[in-house]
Each structure stands twice: as structure tokens, then as C-alpha cells.
Amino acid sequence: MIGGLSASWRRLVDEVGTVDTVGLEERVAKYTTRSIKKSAKVWGLRTAVTMVDLTTLEGKDTPGKVASLCQKAVAPSDDPTVPPVAAVCVYPAMVRHARQALGPNAKVRIASVATAFPSGQAPLRTRLAEVKAAVADGADEVDMVINRGAFLAGEYGRVQDEIAAVVAACGDATLKVILEVSELETYDKIRAASFLAMRVLRPGDFIKTSTGKTSLNATLGNNQVMLEAIRDFYLATGVPIAMKPAGGIRTAKQALQFLIAVKETLGDGWLNNRRYRFGASALLNDLLRQLEKERTGAYQAPYYFSEAAESY
Amino acid sequence: MSRLPITKTPKVYVGGAFIRSESARVFPLADAAGRFFANIPQCTRKDLRNAVEAAAKAIPGWARRTPYNRGQILYRLGEMLEARAAEMADALLLGAASARARAAAQREVAATVDRLIYYAGWADKYEQVLGNVNPVAAPYFNFTVTEPMGVIGLLAPAQPALLGLVSLLAPAIVSGNTVVALASETAPYPAVLLGEMLATSDLPGGVVNLLTGFRKELVPTFATHTHLRAIGGVANADERKTLRLGAAASVKRTRLLKAEERIDWYGPHAASLEAIRETLEFKTTWHPIGA
């Protein structure tokens, strides 16, 4: 790095610390070797269901599609003992349709991406207007993207000020700050960006890995970097920040591994849907499939669980 | 200088790769003289589950191939087996030295190659025989075509270990199904070697998945797995009951031969169009005739 960029980066890293890449990856590799069976597995699967932000973020989304997504979110399974998911996650234009489908006091929350998702490349006032519009239409939660262009250019103050502006625009709505880890490239930068965001967030706001729109999404590795950042920030300030990995978590097995990471890094305080979420569209079907397998003892075909049409 | 012996670790062919059982369990296989020959993977229900996933992934690509191409690939598998017939005969013999045993092994390998060629020939012909244009008393063009069922579970007989297995899997895959087969429990090694030949025969990975292990551990999962659309093969009375109960609960087709009766794997009826029909679904379409 050159000139002023190097100085501002060094100052930030001095404050928040760096990540031991080799140690971290060795640590997360261990998470995949834990044996979670029987009642613990069922507990994990059910807990994961309650943590899902059931997501549809496509150009072809329609009010009808959002309405059926909401129905699935409220009652994911024929089995009435399966709990509803945490939230539906939609584009701002679909928030009012989701609100209409769910009703005013729904248990399932409505999350809306905003701030020129997924690139974030729009003027700040446009992004803030989008946040306010989504909240006015009934969004309970706002998923924003950080200004990666500014971050990579070394304008850390600007990144933080923009997040603070969005926090103010959110009002009572919970904020989730998407770091888009695949564009930050290194664990050190993911950790630094996590701290930039956490310093201006309110207790209970989220940091989130990805938009799901790039090639590399949530992995155990970058999830772990962010969990450790949350832990260190909590120990230093007492402010609990929540976490949402998103994109690429498609199987129940992966979800359980992420929950193991939460349990072993942050503890039971984060094993609920106020502190931890999964941003996913296909995951819920696999969770239901595995729950049905545990209930009946028979392996289930994916097409009984409205598997996304691209496979099978 | 003496050379250390290089012994082979038999592995099962699943999803186009050679794997050990996820459980890491093995069981010892003895050769004809009763000496230790090799450790064979003792596959579990989780291996079966993984094999079914692999088989399901392979369906779209395999079923989309032209029948002509599927025939070519089956024929090539016949070629691979023919070229390595002596090696396969040794796998059947496992050291048995008598001339009679050798002749029987050679006969089994030859019959297996012939079986592959037989079904390869049917690949682009069964549709003409099984499909139909149906007469209807209305202005419709009414026709019936066949479609593959999906993932088929197969239980190979104890003997003949190779011919029995191939006689079951060839008619299933010729139409675009994919299979998960459990090899002979007492003579699993020919199936291990067959997997190595499948891997070099242009057959896409996952179309044929071969497991080795104990029937007692795996038959109940074959019965209840809802992703398997049909179960075929050889089973004893207890296994047939388990399989039929499980198949009824998960709505799958069964075609089970009785292990306690003599099955003629070499006779004129051992290979037939009927065997291909057993793993097909029939779709009838009513198409209006334009006025």
C-alpha cells in the first residue's frame, strides 16, 4: 500500500488487531468434525429454522412470489411443531407486499435490503431515502451494504459516517451491515470493517457477511473472523452485536457447523434469532428435510420440500 | 534387492470417485484358499444416502443424453470388460486354481460382456417397441412415450457376483436412470473391479454407484429411502418383506427375485426388454389435431 492509505490502514489495524489466518482456518476446520446426533441435532435443526431470514432477492420477484414466501416463513412445514422462521428478506419495493401478506403484528419480521443493494454504488442521499422508504413501508429490519469502494480506497471515516447515517435513518428498525467479505479480500480487512461498523451500531444490530450476489459468500472462516470481532468488541465495550452469515449456506449440515462456531466462540447468549441469523433461500428446505428424517427415520427425497427448481 | 509387495486397497465407486466407507469400517475378504485377500469397505446407511445424492445429481445429464450415446457408452463398457476379461476372471476366482473354476469364471465374464452389448443395442430401440400411438375416438393425436424413473436401488445376488450385478444395472441405466447397487456380500471384489472399469468407459460419474457391505445393515435403508424410485434385485423372504413394507410407505416400485429359488442368469430369458420396462414410467399425451 502507498502513502496516506498505508498510514490510515495501519492506524486502524493497530486499534483493532489482526487475524492469525493459519490458526483461524485450523480452528474452523475442527468445527466440521463435531458429532451432533439425535436430540442435540433436532434442537440444532429447529433452532436453525428459527434463525432463517428466508430470502428472495431477484429481478423476477413478484408480489405473488413474496406472498407465498411469507406463507412459507410463517408455517414452514405441515408439521405444526416446526417453528416459524425469523424473517423474510426482500427488496424495498416488495416490503409493502410482504407486510400485506404477513399482517401488521406478525411474528415473522420483514427485512429489506436497501442502500443500492448489492453494489452500494449510489449517492448517499439516494441510499438514505431508500432506507427511509423501506422502513415507512413496514420493514422491521434493514440490510445495508457498506461502501466497499470507500473502504478499499482507505476512506474509513467516510465508511463509518455513512453507516452512522443509515443507523439514524433506520429509526426503530434493526440494522444489518453487509461487509461483502469477498470484496474485502483478507481476514484483516474483514475484522477491521467489522469494528468500523460495530462502533456506530446499537446493541442488537447485526453485521452480515455477504450479499449472496458474488462468487464467494459466507464461509466458516469469515464467519469466525466476524464472531471473534463481535466477542472482542463485547468484552471491551459490553455492547452485544448480532451476526448474520448469508449466501452459500444451503445444507442443514453447514448450518449446524455454523451454530457450533457460535456456541464455541460467543456462547449460548448468541444461540437465538435476536443474535444470530442465516440469510438463505435453499437452507430452510434442507432443514425441514433433515427434521423429517429425524422424525420418521427414513431418508427423504429433496423434491418433497419444494427444492429450488435448478436441481433434481 | 527384494521388493516390497504393493497391495491394493479396494474402494467403492460412488459419484465417479473411489471412496472408503464414511465409517472407515472394513471387513476381511478371504481368497479361494481361505487366506486373507483384502479389506473390503463395509458401507453404512450414510454411504447409501451419499450414493443416492450422487445418483440424483447425475440424472439430468444422463437422461438428457441421446439414446444413441447411452448405447455407445454401454457398448464401450463392454469393450473395457472384454479387454480386461482375464483380470476380471481372476477377480472372480480369487486364486481358485481348478480348470473347472477357471472355465466357469471365463464363462461368466463372457456372458457379462454379452449382456452389456445386448442392452447397449436396445438403447435407441426400446422406445419404438414400448412407446405407442394410441387410437382415440376424438380429434387428438394420442401418444405414449417412456421416461426414466429416477434413482434405482439394486441388490445383487451372492452368485453370480458379476453377471448378476450387471444383469440388474444395465437395463436400468440404458433408459437414463441412475443406480445405487449393493454388491454381492460374499464376493464383493468383482464389483470393486467393475467400478474401475466403469470409470474408464465414458460413463458419467454418479450414474452407477456400487456399494459393498452387509445386506443386514443396508436393506432397511434401501427399503425406506424415499428418493429411490424403485428397488430391484435378489432378496430372501425376510428381506423381501422389509423391502415391500418400506416400499409401500415410500411409494416405490419393487421387482424382487427370490434368493431361495434357482435363478437362471445364463438362459434365454435372463436378458429381456421386460427388464428395461421395469424401470420406466409411461407418459401419455393428448395433442389436439388442428382443424
Boltz contact constraints between the chains, C-beta under 6 A:
constraints:
  - contact:
      token1: [A, 298]
      token2: [B, 224]
      max_distance: 6.0
  - contact:
      token1: [A, 299]
      token2: [B, 49]
      max_distance: 6.0
  - contact:
      token1: [A, 299]
      token2: [B, 225]
      max_distance: 6.0
  - contact:
      token1: [A, 300]
      token2: [B, 226]
      max_distance: 6.0
  - contact:
      token1: [A, 301]
      token2: [B, 226]
      max_distance: 6.0
  - contact:
      token1: [A, 301]
      token2: [B, 227]
      max_distance: 6.0
  - contact:
      token1: [A, 312]
      token2: [B, 56]
      max_distance: 6.0
